[in-house]
């Protein structure tokens, strides 16, 4: 059994590669996958790339080829509520696709047509341990994570998706990970650190604070693994 840890960008994954014991690295489906260890856990670390397709491809690869029994998605996000500051952590309660809109069928935003899927709930045990982690100078909260293949950077779009879905933050991979894990009955969790406010200042904030956000999210995940017993994923609830 192994725990898959994935992020979208190098700057987010490098912090895990620097701290974990890397045992071997292999190429699969255009991705560099690192088998590693941390605190008695067997890990599979991979930079998936940006967006829902990359995230879904990577998640299925972790499950099929590397027998991941839990998947953790980490990295940065844009804040959707004023109480969140740069570097604060959102531990996802569930994830939903804010850019999946099929109005002519009368479906609510985020509903996957011809399925019952809309909100993809994260694993309660993983969520609990992440919320118990400590991050000096930053808050750790739980909340809904909105996912889409569009970088949210204007107030009009921000207000629209927030009115429909009531999220805490917005990013580009989490709900894709959630859908793949849900249909495969594999527990998952998304941990996001705030790098911008998903408004007109996003192009400035994102680059300036990405390193701090990446550091925050990786610290939470590694603390969570420290608190979990090896083999926890076999008893986690999908």
C-alpha positions in Angstrom: 0.0 0.0 0.0 1.2 3.5 -0.7 -0.1 7.1 -0.3 -0.1 9.2 -3.5 0.9 12.8 -3.1 0.4 15.0 -6.1 0.7 18.7 -6.9 0.4 20.8 -10.0 3.8 22.5 -10.1 7.5 21.9 -9.5 7.7 24.5 -6.8 5.0 22.6 -4.8 6.5 19.2 -5.3 10.1 20.1 -4.7 9.5 20.5 -0.9 8.4 16.9 -0.7 11.3 15.7 -2.8 13.8 17.6 -0.6 12.4 16.1 2.7 11.3 12.6 1.9 13.6 9.6 1.3 13.5 9.0 -2.5 13.9 5.3 -3.3 13.5 5.3 -7.1 12.1 7.5 -9.9 10.3 6.2 -13.0 8.6 7.6 -16.0 4.9 6.9 -16.7 2.5 8.6 -19.1 4.9 11.5 -19.5 5.2 12.0 -15.7 8.1 11.5 -13.4 6.9 9.4 -10.5 9.0 9.1 -7.3 8.6 6.2 -4.9 9.6 7.5 -1.5 9.2 7.1 2.3 8.3 9.4 5.2 7.7 8.4 8.8 7.0 4.8 8.0 4.7 5.5 5.1 5.3 4.4 1.5 4.7 7.4 -0.7 4.4 8.0 -4.4 5.2 11.6 -5.3 4.4 13.2 -8.6 3.9 16.6 -10.3 0.7 16.1 -12.2 0.7 19.4 -14.1 -2.0 22.1 -14.1 -5.7 21.5 -14.8 -8.4 18.9 -14.4 -7.3 16.5 -17.2 -3.7 16.3 -15.9 -5.0 15.8 -12.4 -7.4 13.0 -13.4 -4.8 11.2 -15.5 -2.3 11.3 -12.7 -4.8 10.1 -10.1 -5.8 7.1 -12.1 -2.2 6.3 -12.7 -1.4 6.4 -9.0 -4.3 4.0 -8.3 -3.7 1.6 -11.2 0.1 1.5 -11.6 1.2 2.3 -8.1 -1.6 0.8 -6.0 -2.2 4.1 -4.1 -4.7 3.4 -1.4 -5.1 7.1 -0.6 -4.4 10.2 -2.6 -3.5 13.7 -1.3 -3.6 16.7 -3.5 -1.7 19.8 -2.3 -0.6 23.2 -3.4 -2.0 26.7 -3.8 -5.4 28.3 -4.2 -7.2 31.6 -4.4 -9.3 32.8 -1.4 -13.0 33.2 -1.9 -13.8 34.4 1.7 -12.4 37.5 3.3 -11.3 35.7 6.5 -8.5 33.9 4.6 -5.1 35.5 4.4 -2.1 34.6 2.3 -0.5 31.3 3.6 -3.7 30.2 5.4 -4.7 26.5 4.8 -8.0 25.2 3.5 -8.6 21.5 4.2 -11.2 20.5 1.8 -14.5 19.1 3.1 -15.5 18.5 -0.5 -14.7 19.6 -4.1 -16.9 20.6 -7.0 -16.2 21.8 -10.6 -17.2 25.4 -10.8 -16.8 25.5 -14.6 -19.1 22.5 -15.3 -22.3 24.3 -16.5 -25.1 22.5 -18.4 -27.9 25.0 -18.2 -30.0 23.6 -21.0 -30.5 20.4 -19.0 -31.5 22.3 -16.0 -28.6 21.1 -14.0 -27.0 23.1 -11.1 -23.4 24.3 -11.6 -21.0 21.5 -11.0 -23.4 18.6 -11.6 -21.9 15.9 -13.9 -24.5 15.1 -16.5 -26.1 11.7 -16.4 -24.6 10.9 -13.0 -25.4 11.7 -9.4 -21.9 13.3 -9.0 -21.6 17.0 -8.0 -19.8 17.4 -4.6 -17.0 15.0 -4.0 -16.6 14.5 -0.2 -13.1 14.0 1.2 -12.1 11.4 3.7 -13.2 12.3 7.2 -10.2 10.7 9.0 -7.6 12.4 6.7 -9.5 15.7 7.1 -9.4 15.4 10.9 -5.7 14.8 11.1 -5.0 17.7 8.7 -7.1 20.0 10.9 -5.1 19.0 14.0 -1.8 20.0 12.4 0.0 23.2 13.6 1.1 26.0 11.4 2.5 29.1 13.3 1.2 32.5 12.0 -1.4 30.9 9.7 -4.9 29.6 10.2 -6.1 26.1 9.2 -9.8 25.8 8.3 -12.0 23.3 6.6 -14.2 24.3 3.7 -15.4 23.6 0.2 -12.9 23.8 -2.7 -14.0 24.9 -6.1 -12.1 23.6 -9.2 -12.0 24.7 -12.8 -9.8 25.1 -15.8 -10.0 28.8 -15.6 -7.8 31.0 -13.4 -10.2 33.1 -11.4 -9.0 36.7 -11.3 -11.9 39.1 -11.7 -14.6 40.0 -9.2 -17.6 39.3 -11.5 -16.6 35.7 -12.1 -15.6 35.3 -8.5 -19.0 36.5 -7.2 -20.9 34.3 -9.7 -19.3 31.0 -8.7 -19.5 31.9 -5.0 -23.2 32.6 -5.2 -23.8 29.2 -6.7 -21.4 27.0 -4.8 -20.3 28.8 -1.5 -16.7 27.8 -1.6 -13.8 28.8 0.6 -11.1 28.8 -2.2 -10.7 28.1 -5.9 -8.0 26.0 -7.7 -7.6 23.9 -10.8 -7.3 20.2 -9.8 -9.1 19.1 -6.7 -12.5 18.0 -8.0 -10.9 16.0 -10.8 -8.9 14.1 -8.1 -12.1 13.8 -6.1 -14.1 12.3 -9.0 -11.5 9.7 -9.9 -11.0 8.7 -6.3 -14.8 8.5 -5.7 -15.5 6.2 -8.6 -12.5 4.0 -7.6 -13.5 4.1 -3.9 -10.2 5.4 -2.8 -10.0 8.0 0.1 -8.6 11.4 -0.8 -8.0 14.8 0.6 -7.2 18.2 -0.9 -5.0 20.6 1.2 -4.6 24.1 -0.2 -2.7 27.1 0.9 -3.9 30.6 -0.1 -1.5 32.3 -2.6 -3.9 35.0 -3.8 -7.4 36.4 -3.4 -8.9 35.4 -6.8 -9.5 39.0 -7.7 -7.9 41.8 -9.8 -4.6 41.5 -7.8 -4.2 37.7 -8.5 -1.5 38.1 -11.2 0.6 40.0 -8.7 -0.1 38.0 -5.5 0.2 34.5 -7.1 3.8 34.9 -8.1 4.8 36.7 -4.9 3.3 34.3 -2.5 3.4 30.9 -4.2 6.5 29.8 -2.4 5.0 30.6 1.0 1.8 28.8 0.0 3.6 25.7 -1.2 5.6 25.6 2.1 2.4 25.8 4.2 0.6 23.1 2.4 3.5 20.6 2.4 4.0 21.2 6.2 0.4 20.3 6.9 0.6 17.1 4.8 3.8 15.9 6.4 2.5 16.6 9.9 -0.6 14.7 9.0 1.4 11.7 7.9 3.5 11.9 11.1 0.3 11.5 13.1 -1.1 8.7 11.1 -0.1 5.1 11.6 1.5 3.3 8.6 -1.2 1.3 6.8 -3.9 3.8 7.8 -5.3 3.9 4.2 -6.5 0.3 4.4 -9.1 1.4 7.0 -10.0 4.8 5.6 -13.5 5.3 4.4 -14.1 6.1 0.7 
